[in-house]
């Protein structure tokens, strides 16, 4: 269709703007990202746990050391609780709440986000029983990686490791202080007493980190091959910057100024922001103070911090006079071979917040290759997120459960082994490798919201469980996504009318058919029999639209399909064909066959009269569901 000359003129003048965000439902992606944190929980799970294939684990953590270390998060596809990435994840979740509070609230996700933060901060409080003691790790990476078993079956070492005056770890203690300070700001409007408690621990940990200096993996040597620290100066500056934002106390601002040169804050120009390297985050946090006109006597030093913040942003945007951050041919930032996506999400988040800071100050970013409008920073962040969600050479979503094509052989122990609620006998250390790790079938448990490591430097990706560099998810990759998805959803798509938060794994067997009442939110309800429907057909589908909302010019519908066994015999190995599916689907497991799905692992049999359901969201006509085969 040709665009009229008049429309082109209006576009050039900026009077008319074409919608750019309707390609992806960032709110849907946000739902799933928050689910991932529930899948990574260690400890006693709450009654409202939404990831139903997980159960309690690590309930004796810390017992041998005489301290309660139950709780917290497993860092990736294994079952070690590494303190450094967990703390960084918490800082990023909290930063999302602080800077994108309105967006998260408008999407009705603040409760789940605060719970994601608190699952970590409650653990950090327990791990900090004395001013100069921090329990930094539970589990041994070496023995853990020798086994492939569910968290609920763990037989590997749950040794706990602490930092103290004789075994310092300024990087890990500093990051934990930053996490607790940021979380105190996030919780302040909702729970001021908890906020104060977090700040109390943050201050003590910062003092401990600063007074007893050392690299944490020199004290905890078995962490070195998994999360090696490059130094602690950036974490000390990072913690002080967050404590200043939390307290507005001059002591902390003076700290980052006085130590700017010595600790590299105004010296290091970087192209990476991650769990290990916080310099770009420090530089942008402090630039915010300068842009708000609050630099005072520290203005000249803050300008030096800003110069390095601009270096990072310009490098990502490929406008840094040739000294740019590497990109794949498809346009994805590429930093490391293992789990590169964690560097992508952290950088994209940082650019999104910097875009807001520059916009609020009504200023531009000055790069060696020219001036840049703040919107360009957000647009670049969006390009990285869009790549993640499917706008890439492989046309695959690297966020598990989002879209119709995503990794199904995720390198994750719990996801790859049948749930304890389905397979009741324990899975042994070696048995897990033999029976589950090497099986070619898709993971029995879909780990919704897991962001896998992603493609290599050439945009190639192998969906192989043994390819841990590309198929293993991490919490540090997902931490920045919550705020980032919220920002992009509201900015580019607006607030969906009647926004519905879907719980992807809440679809259980229902003993009796659901009859919609006049007061329910169901918009339409009808039975969809199979073609040539007769007494031989064992299954019927009850298809209903339970919610609707608009994103730009597009109307989206939430479809619920109840699968009913109408025969007098039990049904197993049911395979469904789903054609014309354009959006995300919950409640079924994808197979290797195109457009073919099966019931989840925990629903092996549909007995006579029983039913289960699945849900999908998309615009346009409903998908076509058919029976392919069954036993």
N, C-alpha and C positions, 0 to 999 in steps of 0.2 A: 504494500500500500504506500503510495507516494505521500510525502508530507508537504503540505502547501507552503508556498513561499511566505505567506503571512505567518504561519506557525513557526517557521524557521526564524523569522525576524523577532518574534516574541521570545523564542528560546534564547536567541543571542542577547536580547535586552534583559533577560532574566525575569520577564513578566510571567512567563509560564515555565514550570519545571516538571519534567517527566519524572514519575516515581521510579526510584532506583532500588528500593528495598523489598519489593514484593516477591522477589525471586525466592527468598527464604523466610521461613517462620522462625525467627530467633526466639520467640517465646516458647515454642515447642522444644527447641534445643535447650533452653534454660531449664524447663521441666526435667529433662533427662539428665542434665549435668548435676542437678541436686540429688537425683536418684543414685548417681554413682557414689556420692559420699556415704550414702546409707549402705551400699554394697561393701564399702571399705571399712566399716566400723569394726572395731575390736571391743570385746567386753560383753556385758549383759545388755542385750538388745531391748528396746522399749516395746510396749504393747502395740504402739502405732507404727512399728517398723513396716515400711512399704515394700522392701525387697524381701519377698517371702521365701526365697530359696536359701537365705542366710539364717544362721542361728547363733547362739551364744558361743564365744570363744575367748581364749586367753584369760579365763576367770581366776587363774592362780598367778598371774603376772605380778612379780615383785614379792611374792610370799616368802621365797627363800631368803630374800634380803631384808625382810621385816618391814616392807613398805607396800602400800596399796598402789599398784601401777595398772590397775584394770581400766580399760578404756582406750581412747585415742584411735588412731587410724593406721592401717597397714598402708605402706607407701605405694605399692604397685601391685604386681601379680603375685607377690610373695607375702610372707607373714611376719616380717620384721617391722618393728615400730622405730623408724629412724627419726631422730628428733629434728635434724636440720631441715629436710624437706617438709615435714609436718608443720613446723613453725612457719616456714615461708608460705606454705599454702594458707595457713590461718591469717597471716598478714594480708595476703592478697584477697581472700574472702572478705576480710574486714574493710579493706580499702574500697572494695566494691560497694559495700553497704554505706560507707561514709560519703563517697563522691556521687554514687548513683542511688541514693536512698529513695528519692522520689520515684525513679524508674522501677526499682524493685518492688516498692509499695504498690504502685499502680498496676503491676502485674500480679499482685496478690501472692508474692513469693517471699515476703520478709520473714515470716515465721519459719519456713524451712531453711532459709539462709542463716538466720541466727542460730538455729539448731545445729547446722553444719559447723558453725564457728564454735559453739559451746561444747560440742563433742570433743573438740581438741583442747579448748581452754580449761575445761574441768580436769582433764588429764594433766595439763601443764601445772595446774595448782597443786595437785597431788604429788607431782614429780619434783616439786620445789618445797620440801618440808622444812628446810633451814635456809637462812639468807645466802650462805655460800655453798649450797649443795643443789645440784640439778641432775636428776636421773635422766640420762640423755638417750638411752636406747634400750629396747627390750627385744631379745632374740639375737641369734647369731647368724649372720648372712651366709657363712660357709655351709653350716649344717642345714640351714633352711633350703639352700639351693640344691642340696643333694636329694631332696625329697619333692615329690609332687603329690600333695594331699590337701584336703580341705582344712580351712582354719579350725573347724569344729573337731577335727581328728588329730590335731598337731601332736607329733611325737618328737619334734626337734627341740633343741635347747631353748629355754626361755630365760636365759641368763640376762640380768639387767646390769647396766653400766652407768656409772655416775661421774659427774664432774664435781670437783671440790677444790680447795685451796692448793692441794698437792697435785691435782690432776686437772689443770685448767682447760677451758674451751671457750674462749672469748667469742668465737664466731657463732657457736650454737647457743650459748647463753645470751649473746647479743640479739640474735634473731628471735629467740623466745621472748626477750624483753620487748622487741619491736612488735611481735604478734600480740602480746598481752596489752600493750599500750594502744595499738590500733583497735583491738577488740573492745577496750574500755570506751573508746569513742563510739564504736558501733552500738554498744549496748546502752549508752548513757540515757537516751530518750525513753528507753523501755524498762530498764532495771538499774536504777542509779546505785543501789547498794552493791550489786554484782559488778558494776562498772568500777566502783571504788576499790573493790577487792582485786580486780584485775590490775588496776593501776599500782596498787601497793606491791604486788609481786613483780610488776614490770620494773619499778624503780629499784627494788632490791637486786633483781637479776642484772640490771645494767651496771650497778655498782660492783657486783661480783665479777662481771665480764671485764670491766675496765681495770679493776684493781689487781686481779690475778690473770695475767695475760698468757695466752697460749692457743695453739690450734687444736681443736677438739679431737681430730683423728690421730694426733700424737698421744693423746691420753686414752682414746678408744681405738686401738690399732686395727681391729677387725672391721671398722667402718671405712677404712682407707680405700679399699678396692671397690666400694659401692658408692659412697658419697664423699669423695676426697675434697677437702677444703683448700682453696687457693690462698687463704689468709683470713685475718679477722678484722682488719682496719675498716673495711666497708661495712661490716655488721655493727661495729661500734658507732660509726657515723649514722647509720640507718636507724639504730635504736634511739640515739639521741634526737634525731630528727622527728621520729614518731612520738617520743616523750615530750618534745616541745609542742607538737601539735595537740597532744592530749592535755597538757598542763598549762601551756603558754608561759612557762617559767624560763626566765632569761638564762639560767644556768645551762640549759640544754642547747639553746641556740649559740651561746658563747662557746660551748664545747665544739660544735661542728665548725665554727669559724676559727677558733684557736688551733684546731687540729687539721684544718683544711689541706695544708701543704704536707705536713708530716704523715697523715694517713691517706693521702692520695685523692682526696675529694675534689680538689681543683686541679689535680695533675693527670688523673687517669681519664682519657677519652676512650669510650668503649662502644662496641657495637652489639653488646649482649646484655640482657637483664635476666637473671635467673636465681634459683635457690642458692647458688654459690657466689654470684657476682651482683652486688646491690648498688654499684656506683651510679648507674643511670637513674635508678629509683631515688637515691639520695639527692642527686642533682636536680631532678624535676620537682621533688618535694620542696626543696629549698628555693627553687625558682618561683614557686607559687607565692612564697613570702615576699619576694622581691616585687613580683608583678602586682601584688596587693598594696604596695607602698609601705610595707612594715619593716623594711630592712634597717632603718635607723643608722646607727654607727657601724653596722655590719654590711652596709650596702655594697661597698667595693668588693668584698669577698664574695658576696652572694652573686654579683655580676660574673665572677669567675666560675662559680658553680653553674650559672646559666649558660655560659659559653660551652661547657661540656655537655649540658643537657641538650643544647641545640645540635652539637656534634652527633649525638646519638640519634636524634630525630631525623636530621638530614641524611645520615648514613642509611637509615631504614628506607627513607623516601628516594634513595638513589640520587640525591642532590648535593653530595658532600665533596665535590671536586675530585671525584674518582675514588675516594676512600670510603667506599660504600659497604653495607652489609651484604653478604652473598645471597643471591636468589637462585632458585631452581629455574629451569627454562619456563616452567609454568607459572612463575611469579611468587613462589613461597619462600619466605626467609629460611635460610639453611645455616645452622650453627654447628650441630653435632650429629654424629651417626646414630647414637642411641637416643630414642625418644625426642627427636628434634622438635616435635610439636610443643613441648613445654617451653621452648625458647620463643616459638611463634606466638603463643597465647600471652606470654608475659610482655613481649614487645608490643603487641597489638593493644593490650590493656594500657600500657604506659603511654602510647601515642594518643589513645582516646582521652585519658585524663589531661594530658598536656594540651590537647585541642581545646578542652573546656577552659583550662587556665588562661590560655592565650585569648580565647573568645571573651572571657569575662574581663580581661584587661584591655580589650579592643586593640590588640596588637597582632603583628604577624611574626612568623618564624623567618629569620634571615639565614639563608644557606649560601655556601660558596657558589652554587649554581642559580642563585636568585631568591627572591622573597617568596614565601609560601603562605597561603591563607590557612587559618586553623582548620577549616573544613577538609583540606587535603590530608591532614594527619588522620582525621576520622575516616575519610574515604579509604586510606591505605589500610587502616585497621580493619575496616569492613572487607577489603579485598582478601585479607588473610583469613578472616572468619568464613567468607564465602568459599574460599578454597577448601577449608576444612569440611564444610557442609556439602560439597559436591561440585563446585565450579573449578574443576581441575582436569588435567589430561586423562585421568582414569575414570572420570565421572562417578566417583565413589565418595560416599560420606565417610569420613574418618571418625565421626562421632557415632558410636555403636547405637543402633536403634533409631537413628534419624534417617528419614528417607527410605527408599526401597532397596538400596544397594549399600551395604556396609560390611565391615569385617565380621566374619562368623567363626573364625578360629583364633579368638583373642588369647594371647599368652597370659592367662590368669587362672590360677589353680581352682578357685571356687567356681568360676564360671564354666570351666571345662569338665568338671566332675558332677555327676548327678547329685542333687540336693540330699541332705540328711533326712529330709521329710519324705523322700522317694526311695533312696537307697539307704536303708537303715544301718547296715553293717559298716564298720569303719573301713576306710580306704588306706591301706598301708603305704609307707614311704616309697618303696619300689613298685608296689602294685599300681600306684597312681601313674607312674611312667608307662608301665606295660599295658594297662587297661584303658587309660584315658588320654594321656599326653600324646601318644602316637596314633590315636584313632583318626581316620580321615574325616569323620563326620563333623558337623558343626557343633559348637559348644552347646550342651543341653540347657544351660541357663544364659539367657541373653542379659548381659551386664549393661543395661541402659545407661547412656550418658558417658560411658568410658571413652576417652579420647586416646586412641592408640598412637604409637610413636610416629606413624606416618611414613610417607615415601622417602626414597633416597634422594640424593642430590640431582638425579636426572628425572624425578617425578615417577620413578618406577616403584611399584608396591607389590609385595607378595603376601597374600593372606594365608600365612602359615604359622601355626602355633609355635614352632621351633624358632621362628624368626623374631626373637624377642626385641631386637632393635626397632622393628617396625610395627609389631602387633601387641606390645605390652603397654598398658595404660598406667598413668601415674597421677597421684593427687596433685602434685605440683603443676601439672599441665592443666588441670581442671579448675584450680583455685581462681585464676584470673577470668575464667569464662563466665562466671555468674554475673559479675558486674558488667562485663563486656556484652554479653547477650542482652541484658536488660537495656543497656544504653542503645544498642543498635535497634532493638525492637521498637522502643518508643520513638527514637529519632527518625527512623526510615519507614516504619509501619504504623506508628501511632498506637493508641490503647485499643485493643480489640473490644468491641461491644460484647457484653455478657461473657467476659473472658473466663474460660474454663480451664482449670488446672487438672490435667489428667494424671492419674496414678497408673503408670504403665503395667504394673504387675499385680494389680488388685483384682483381676478378673478370675474369680474362682468358680467352681462348680456351683450351680444353684439347684436345689432339690425340686423346686416347682417353677413353672413358667412365670415370667414377669408380666404383669398386666398394668399398663400405664394408667395412672389415675388422672382426672381432669386437672389436678393441681400440680402434676409433675412437670419437669422441664422437658418432657418428651414432645417433640414437635410433630412427628409422624411415626406410624407403627404399622407394619404390614408383614404378612408371611410371604416369603419368596420360595415357592416350591422349585424343585429341580425340573429341567426340561423333561418332557414325557413323564410327568409325575404320576406314579401309580403305587400300588401296594408294595412293589418290590423296592422302592426307594427308601432306605433306612433313615435318611437325614432330611430335615427341613431347616430352613433358615428363617429366623425372625429378624427382619432388618428395620432399624429405627434411626431417626435423626434426633439426637438428644441435645444438640446445641448448635448455634450458628453465630458467626461474627464476621466483620468486614476488616480487611487489611487493604488499604488503598481502594482500588476499584473492584477488588476480588472478594467474593463471598466464600467463606470456608464453612464446612459442615463437619460436625462430629458424628460419625456413623457408628452405631453399635449393632453387631450381628450376633444373635444367639444361635448356637448350633444345637439342635434338638435330635436326640435319638428317638425316633418314632416307631422303631421296630420292637420286636420281642426278643432280640438277641443283642448281646454286647458287641460293641464295635471297637476294633483296635487298628493301629497303623493307618489312621485316616489321613489322607493327603488331599489338600484343597488347592484348586487353581484359582488365582485371583488376577483378573485382567483389568486393565485401565486403572491401576492403583497409582496415584500421583503423589500421595503424601505419606505420612508416617503411620505405622501400624503397631498395635500392642496386643499381646495375648496369644500370638502364634509364633512359631519358630521358623525362620527361613530354611530352605534346603538348598542343595547344590543345583537343583533343577530350576530353571527360570520360571518365575511367577508361581512357584510351588511352595506351599507352606504345610506345616504339620502342627499337631497339638503340642503344647509345652511338655517338657519331660515329666512334670509331676502329674499330668493327666494322660496316663497311658491307655485307660479304658473308659469308654462311655457306655454305661449299663443302660438297659431299657428304661426309658423315661427320663434319663439324666440329660443334662445340658451344660454347656460352658459358653463362653462368649469371647469375642475379640472386638477391638475398637480401631478405627482409622480416621484420620482427619485429612480432608482435601477439599479443594474447590471443584466446581463443575459437577458432572454426573457421578452417581455412585459407582463403585467398582462392581465388576461381575464376578460372583463367587460360584464355584462349581465343585462337585466331587470328582476327583481324579481316580482314586482307588481307596480300598479299605479291606479289612479282614473282619 
